[in-house]
C-alpha cells in the first residue's frame, strides 16, 4: 500500500509540474469517430425522415379518421372525438425546427445556399402544419431559447402565413445550380429544380388556404405566369418521401402490431363513394373483407360495442390496404405508402378551383385541370383509371357542381396525405361529412387541435394570451383558426 501511494503521489507531482499529462489526456480521450462539426448533409436526411414519419403517424392516428377515410372498430376514442392531448405534432415540429434553423444558418455560414433554400422550404411546410393544426403558435420567438426567451409568445396565424410565403419565395430564388449539390437529400436526390417546384407549388397551396381572408389572385397568377417560378409538371415532381425496404428509411407503420393495424378499417363514407363510382383506387386503399370477399366500410364514430359488431363483426369489414403496412417495405409491393408533403394531383385540383373561381388564367380550363388531377391521382396510387370514369354521373365535370366535384376528388386523392385533407375540408366543407352517431362532441367534427397540456405548464401566459387574441372563449377542438373564420 505504501508503494502504491508513493506511485500515485509521483504521478500527481509529474502532471502538476508539466502540461504533458493534460495534453496526453485530451488526445487519448478524443474519440476519432465522433462528429464534432455538424454539417448540412448530416442534418438534412434526419429532418426530412423525422418530419415525414410524424406526418404518416398523424395521418394514421387521426387524419384519416377525422376526414372519414378510415374508421376504428376498437379503442374508438379518436373516432368519437375524445382526442385528449394531441401534442405529438407540436413536439416533433419544434424539436426538428432547431435543426432546420441550424441548416439555414449553416447554409449562410458555409456559403452553401442550396441548403439554406431547402431549409426554408422545410421550415415553411413545418410551420404550416403547426398553425393549421393549432392556430396561433410560437413563431418569431420559437427558437430563441439561446437568447434567454423560454416562454415564447404566440404569433398570429396571419403573420405566420406571411412568413411562410416569404420563406418559400426566398427559397425559390436562392436555389442555385452553380452552388453545389444537396448531399443527404433523401427527398429529391439533389434535384434543385424539383425543390423549386415544391416551393412554388406549396405557395399556391397556402395562397388558396388563405383565399377566404385575402385577395390572393394576383399572387397566384404571378407564380403561374412567372418564367422563374416552376411548379409541379407531373407525378415525377411530387414532394413525397419514397420509403425503402431497409432501415432507417422504412415506412414507419411497418412495425405496427397486427392487432393495432386491424383496429383501423375502411370508412363507410369513403368506401361507399368509391364503390358507387367503380373507383379502382379502393383496391389500394383497402382489402376485401375476409369473410365476404367484398369491400365493406364501417361508419365513423360508433361506440365500442357497435363498432366491433358492425355487419356481423371484423371479418366482414375491410382492413386498410396492405400497401400501408407490411407490403410498404417489400420489393414487389406498390410504392404508394409515402411521406407526403405535396403532390401533382393536389396542385391540379388547386388550379382547377382557382380557374373555376376566375382567380387565375393558366391557359387551360378548370375541367382540364380537374380531369388531370383525377388521372394523376390514379397514377399516383398506381391504379388504372376505369374506362368512362370521367364521363359518368358524379364525376363528369359541369359548371353547376364544379367546386363540389373538384373538392370531392381532391378529398379522395389525399388519402393517407397526412392532415392535408382535413385542413382543406375545413376550408371548403367539401365533401359533406357528418359526425358519427355516437360522437361525444355535440355532433361537431373538430376543426383544430387543442394546445398541448405542456403549454399550460411551461408557457401558460403566452397560451392564454393566444386564446384571447383569437377571440376564443376557451381552448377547444371546436374553435376555428383565422383562415377558417
C-alpha positions in Angstrom: 0.0 0.0 0.0 2.9 2.4 0.8 4.5 1.7 -2.6 1.1 2.3 -4.3 0.6 5.6 -2.6 4.1 6.7 -3.5 3.4 5.9 -7.1 0.2 7.8 -7.2 1.9 10.8 -5.5 4.6 10.7 -8.1 2.1 10.7 -10.9 0.3 13.7 -9.4 3.5 15.7 -9.0 4.6 14.9 -12.5 1.3 16.0 -14.0 1.2 19.1 -11.9 4.7 20.3 -12.9 4.1 19.9 -16.7 1.4 20.0 -19.3 2.2 16.8 -21.0 -0.3 14.7 -18.9 -3.1 17.1 -19.6 -2.2 17.2 -23.3 -2.0 13.4 -23.5 -5.3 13.1 -21.6 -7.1 15.2 -24.1 -5.5 13.4 -27.1 -6.1 9.9 -25.7 -9.7 10.7 -24.7 -10.7 12.3 -28.1 -13.0 9.9 -30.0 -11.7 9.8 -33.5 -15.1 8.7 -34.8 -17.1 11.4 -33.1 -18.8 14.1 -35.2 -17.6 17.4 -33.8 -18.6 19.7 -36.7 -22.2 19.2 -37.8 -22.6 19.7 -41.5 -25.7 20.4 -43.5 -25.6 17.0 -45.3 -25.9 15.3 -41.9 -28.8 17.4 -40.7 -30.9 17.2 -43.9 -31.9 13.5 -44.1 -32.7 13.3 -40.4 -35.0 16.3 -40.6 -36.8 15.0 -43.7 -37.2 11.5 -42.4 -38.4 12.5 -38.9 -41.0 15.0 -40.1 -42.3 12.8 -42.8 -42.6 10.0 -40.4 -44.5 12.2 -38.0 -46.9 13.2 -40.8 -47.5 9.5 -41.6 -48.2 8.8 -37.9 -50.6 11.8 -37.7 -52.4 10.6 -40.9 -52.8 7.1 -39.4 -53.8 8.1 -35.9 -56.1 11.0 -36.5 -56.0 12.5 -40.0 -57.6 9.6 -41.9 -60.2 9.2 -39.2 -61.4 12.7 -38.8 -61.8 13.1 -42.6 -63.6 9.7 -42.8 -61.2 7.9 -45.0 -60.8 5.2 -42.2 -62.7 4.3 -39.1 -62.0 2.4 -35.9 -63.6 -0.8 -34.6 -61.7 -0.9 -31.3 -60.4 1.8 -28.9 -62.7 4.2 -30.7 -62.0 7.4 -28.8 -60.4 9.2 -31.7 -63.4 8.4 -33.9 -65.8 9.7 -31.3 -63.7 12.9 -30.8 -62.3 12.2 -27.4 -59.0 13.3 -28.6 -57.1 14.1 -25.4 -53.7 15.7 -25.7 -52.6 16.0 -29.3 -49.1 17.1 -28.6 -47.1 14.8 -30.9 -47.1 17.1 -33.9 -46.2 20.1 -31.7 -43.3 18.3 -30.1 -42.0 16.8 -33.3 -42.1 20.0 -35.4 -40.5 22.2 -32.7 -37.9 19.5 -31.9 -36.9 19.3 -35.6 -37.1 23.1 -36.1 -33.9 23.5 -34.1 -32.1 21.5 -36.8 -33.9 23.3 -39.6 -32.7 26.7 -38.2 -29.2 25.2 -38.0 -29.5 24.0 -41.6 -30.4 27.5 -42.7 -27.7 29.1 -40.6 -25.0 26.7 -41.9 -26.1 27.4 -45.4 -25.2 31.0 -44.8 -22.1 30.4 -42.7 -20.6 27.8 -45.1 -21.7 29.6 -48.2 -23.9 26.7 -49.4 -27.1 28.5 -50.3 -28.9 25.4 -51.5 -29.0 24.0 -48.0 -30.4 27.3 -46.8 -33.1 27.2 -49.5 -34.1 23.7 -48.7 -34.2 24.6 -45.0 -36.6 27.5 -45.8 -38.9 25.1 -47.7 -38.9 22.7 -44.8 -39.4 25.5 -42.3 -42.4 26.9 -44.2 -44.0 23.4 -44.6 -43.5 22.6 -40.9 -44.9 25.9 -39.6 -47.9 25.4 -41.9 -48.6 22.1 -40.2 -48.4 23.7 -36.8 -50.5 26.7 -37.5 -53.1 24.8 -39.5 -53.5 22.2 -36.7 -53.4 24.5 -33.7 -54.0 28.1 -34.8 -51.7 30.8 -33.5 -48.4 29.3 -32.4 -44.9 30.5 -31.3 -43.1 31.6 -34.5 -40.7 34.6 -34.2 -39.5 33.7 -30.7 -39.9 29.9 -31.0 -36.2 29.1 -31.4 -35.0 31.9 -29.0 -34.1 29.7 -26.0 -30.4 30.5 -26.5 -31.2 34.2 -26.2 -33.0 33.5 -22.9 -36.6 33.5 -24.1 -38.0 30.4 -22.6 -41.7 31.3 -22.9 -42.1 32.5 -26.5 -45.1 34.5 -27.4 -47.6 33.1 -29.9 -47.8 34.9 -33.3 -51.0 35.4 -35.2 -51.7 32.9 -37.9 -52.0 35.7 -40.4 -48.4 36.9 -39.7 -47.1 33.3 -39.7 -48.6 32.8 -43.2 -46.8 36.0 -44.3 -43.6 34.4 -43.1 -44.3 31.1 -44.7 -45.0 32.7 -48.1 -41.9 34.9 -47.8 -39.7 31.9 -47.0 -41.0 29.9 -50.0 -40.5 32.9 -52.3 -36.9 33.4 -51.0 -36.2 29.7 -51.3 -37.2 29.7 -55.0 -34.7 32.5 -55.8 -32.0 31.1 -53.5 -31.6 27.7 -55.1 -28.5 27.9 -57.4 -27.3 25.2 -59.6 -23.8 26.5 -59.7 -23.5 26.5 -55.9 -23.0 22.7 -55.4 -25.4 19.8 -54.9 -27.5 18.8 -51.9 -25.8 15.8 -50.4 -28.0 13.9 -48.0 -31.2 14.9 -49.9 -33.4 11.8 -49.5 -36.4 13.6 -50.9 -35.2 14.7 -54.4 -31.6 13.3 -54.5 -30.2 16.8 -55.0 -32.5 17.8 -57.9 -32.7 21.6 -57.3 -35.4 22.2 -60.0 -37.7 19.8 -58.1 -37.1 21.7 -54.9 -38.0 24.9 -56.6 -41.2 23.3 -58.0 -42.1 22.2 -54.5 -41.5 25.7 -53.1 -43.8 27.3 -55.6 -46.4 24.6 -55.5 -46.6 25.0 -51.8 -47.0 28.7 -52.2 -50.1 28.0 -54.4 -51.5 25.7 -51.7 -51.1 28.2 -49.0 -52.4 31.1 -51.0 -55.5 29.1 -51.7 -55.7 28.3 -48.0 -56.0 31.9 -47.0 -58.0 33.0 -50.1 -61.1 33.4 -47.9 -59.4 36.1 -45.9 -57.3 37.8 -48.5 -57.4 38.5 -52.2 -54.6 36.3 -53.4 -55.4 36.1 -57.1 -52.5 38.3 -58.3 -50.0 36.4 -56.2 -51.2 33.1 -57.6 -51.2 34.4 -61.2 -47.6 35.7 -60.7 -46.5 32.2 -59.9 -48.4 30.6 -62.8 -47.2 33.2 -65.3 -43.6 33.6 -64.0 -40.7 32.4 -66.1 -38.7 31.6 -62.9 -41.4 30.1 -60.7 -41.7 26.5 -61.9 -44.4 24.3 -60.4 -45.1 20.5 -60.5 -45.5 19.2 -64.0 -46.1 15.6 -63.3 -46.0 12.9 -60.6 -42.3 12.8 -61.2 -42.1 16.1 -59.3 -44.1 15.0 -56.2 -42.9 16.1 -52.8 -43.3 12.7 -51.2 -40.7 10.7 -49.5 -40.4 7.2 -51.1 -39.6 4.7 -48.3 -37.1 2.0 -48.7 -37.0 -1.7 -47.7 -34.2 -1.2 -45.3 -33.7 0.8 -42.1 -33.7 3.7 -41.3 -35.8 4.9 -44.3 -38.6 2.4 -43.9 -42.3 3.2 -43.8 -42.9 3.8 -40.1 -46.1 1.8 -39.7 -44.5 -1.5 -40.9 -43.5 -2.3 -37.3 -47.1 -1.9 -36.0 -48.6 -4.9 -34.3 -51.1 -6.7 -36.5 -53.8 -6.2 -33.8 -53.2 -2.5 -33.7 -53.3 -2.2 -37.5 -56.5 -4.1 -37.6 -58.2 -1.6 -35.3 -58.4 0.7 -38.3 -60.8 -0.1 -41.2 -62.1 1.4 -44.3 -64.7 4.1 -43.5 -68.1 3.6 -44.9 -68.1 7.2 -46.1 -65.1 6.7 -48.4 -65.9 3.1 -49.2 -69.5 3.8 -50.4 -68.3 6.7 -52.6 -65.6 4.6 -54.3 -67.9 1.7 -54.8 -70.6 3.9 -56.3 -68.1 5.3 -58.8 -66.5 2.0 -59.6 -63.2 3.5 -58.4 -60.4 1.1 -58.7 -58.3 3.0 -56.1 -60.3 1.1 -53.5 -58.1 -1.9 -54.1 -55.1 0.2 -52.9 -56.9 1.9 -50.0 -58.5 -1.2 -48.6 -58.5 -5.0 -48.5 -61.5 -7.2 -49.2 -63.3 -8.4 -46.1 -62.1 -11.8 -45.0 -65.5 -13.5 -44.8 -67.3 -11.9 -47.7 -64.6 -11.1 -50.3 -66.1 -7.6 -50.8 -65.1 -4.1 -49.9 -67.2 -3.0 -46.9 -66.6 0.0 -44.7 -67.7 0.8 -41.2 -69.4 4.0 -40.1 -67.3 6.5 -38.2 -68.0 7.4 -34.6 -69.7 4.2 -33.4 -69.4 3.2 -29.8 -67.0 0.4 -28.8 -69.7 -2.4 -28.9 -71.5 -1.3 -32.1 -68.2 -0.7 -33.9 -66.9 -4.2 -33.2 -70.2 -5.9 -34.0 -71.0 -3.9 -37.2 -72.1 -6.0 -40.1 -71.5 -9.2 -38.2 -68.0 -8.5 -36.9 -64.5 -7.6 -38.0 -64.2 -10.4 -40.6 -67.0 -8.7 -42.6 -65.2 -5.3 -42.6 -62.3 -4.2 -44.9 -58.9 -3.6 -43.4 -56.8 -0.7 -44.7 -54.7 -1.7 -47.7 -51.7 -3.9 -47.0 -49.5 -1.4 -49.0 -49.7 0.9 -46.0 -48.4 -1.8 -43.6 -46.1 -4.8 -44.2 -46.2 -4.6 -48.0 -45.0 -1.0 -47.8 -41.4 -2.3 -47.4 -41.5 -5.3 -49.8 -39.5 -5.1 -53.1 -42.6 -6.0 -55.1 -45.2 -4.0 -53.3 -46.8 -0.8 -54.7 -44.8 2.2 -53.6 -47.9 4.2 -52.6 -47.1 4.5 -48.9 -45.1 7.7 -48.9 -44.2 10.6 -46.6 -46.5 13.2 -48.1 -45.6 16.8 -48.4 -47.4 17.8 -51.6 -48.2 16.2 -54.9 -49.0 17.0 -58.5 -52.6 15.8 -58.2 -53.3 18.2 -55.3 -51.8 21.0 -57.3 -54.1 20.3 -60.3 -57.2 20.4 -58.0 -56.0 23.8 -56.6 -55.6 25.1 -60.1 -59.0 23.8 -61.1 -60.6 25.6 -58.2 -58.8 28.8 -58.9 -59.6 28.8 -62.6 -63.3 27.9 -61.9 -63.5 30.9 -59.5 -61.9 33.2 -62.0 -58.9 33.8 -59.8 -56.2 32.8 -62.4 -55.7 32.1 -66.1 -53.5 29.1 -66.7 -54.2 28.7 -70.4 -56.3 25.6 -69.6 -59.9 25.2 -68.4 -61.0 24.2 -65.0 -62.2 21.0 -66.5 -58.8 20.2 -67.9 -57.1 20.7 -64.5 -59.8 18.7 -62.7 -59.5 15.8 -65.1 -55.7 16.0 -64.9 -55.9 15.9 -61.2 -58.1 12.8 -61.3 -56.0 10.9 -63.8 -52.8 11.8 -62.0 -54.2 10.6 -58.7 -54.9 7.2 -60.2 -51.4 7.2 -61.4 -50.0 8.3 -58.0 -51.7 5.3 -56.4 -50.5 3.0 -59.3 -54.1 2.2 -60.2 -55.6 2.1 -63.7 -58.5 4.6 -64.3 -61.6 2.7 -65.5 -62.9 3.4 -69.0 -65.6 6.0 -68.8 -64.7 7.1 -65.3 -64.5 10.8 -66.1 -67.8 10.8 -68.0 -70.1 9.1 -65.5 -72.5 10.8 -63.2 -70.9 12.0 -60.1 -67.5 12.6 -61.8 -68.3 14.3 -65.2 -67.3 17.9 -65.0 -70.1 20.5 -65.1 -70.1 24.2 -64.1 -73.1 23.8 -61.8 -71.4 21.3 -59.5 -67.8 22.1 -60.4 -66.5 23.0 -56.9 -68.2 20.0 -55.3 -66.7 17.7 -57.9 -63.2 19.2 -57.5 -63.4 19.1 -53.7 -64.6 15.5 -53.6 -61.9 14.2 -56.0 -59.3 16.1 -54.1 -60.6 14.5 -50.8 -60.2 11.1 -52.4 -56.8 11.9 -53.8 -55.5 13.0 -50.4 -55.9 9.5 -48.8 -53.1 9.0 -46.4 -51.9 12.5 -47.1 -51.2 13.5 -43.6 -53.5 16.1 -42.2 -53.9 17.9 -45.6 -57.4 16.5 -46.4 -58.6 17.7 -43.0 -57.2 21.2 -43.5 -58.7 21.5 -46.9 -62.1 20.2 -45.8 -62.2 22.8 -43.1 -61.7 25.5 -45.7 -64.3 24.2 -48.2 -66.7 21.9 -46.3 -66.4 19.5 -49.3 -67.5 16.8 -49.2 -70.3 16.9 -46.8 -69.3 15.0 -43.7 -71.5 14.2 -40.7 -70.2 13.4 -37.2 -70.6 9.7 -36.2 -73.7 8.5 -34.4 -72.0 8.1 -31.0 -69.7 11.1 -31.1 -69.2 13.0 -27.8 -68.7 16.4 -29.4 -72.3 17.5 -29.8 -72.3 16.4 -33.4 -69.5 18.6 -34.4 -66.4 17.4 -36.3 -63.3 19.0 -34.7 -61.7 21.9 -36.6 -58.3 22.1 -34.8 -56.1 20.5 -32.1 -56.2 22.0 -28.7 -52.9 23.3 -27.5 -50.7 20.7 -25.7 -51.1 20.4 -22.0 -47.4 21.0 -21.6 -48.0 24.6 -22.8 -50.4 25.2 -19.9 -47.4 24.4 -17.5 -44.4 25.7 -19.4 -45.8 28.6 -21.4 -49.1 29.4 -19.7 -49.2 33.2 -20.1 -48.4 33.1 -23.8 -51.0 30.3 -24.4 -53.7 32.3 -22.5 -52.9 35.4 -24.5 -53.2 33.4 -27.7 -56.6 32.0 -26.9 -57.9 35.5 -26.1 -56.3 37.1 -29.2 -58.1 34.6 -31.5 -61.4 35.5 -29.9 -62.0 32.1 -28.5 -63.9 31.6 -25.2 -61.7 28.6 -24.4 -59.1 26.3 -26.0 -61.2 23.5 -27.6 -61.3 21.5 -30.7 -64.2 23.5 -32.0 -62.7 26.9 -32.3 -61.9 27.9 -35.8 -58.5 29.2 -36.9 -58.1 32.6 -38.6 -58.3 31.4 -42.3 -61.4 29.2 -41.4 -63.4 32.1 -39.8 
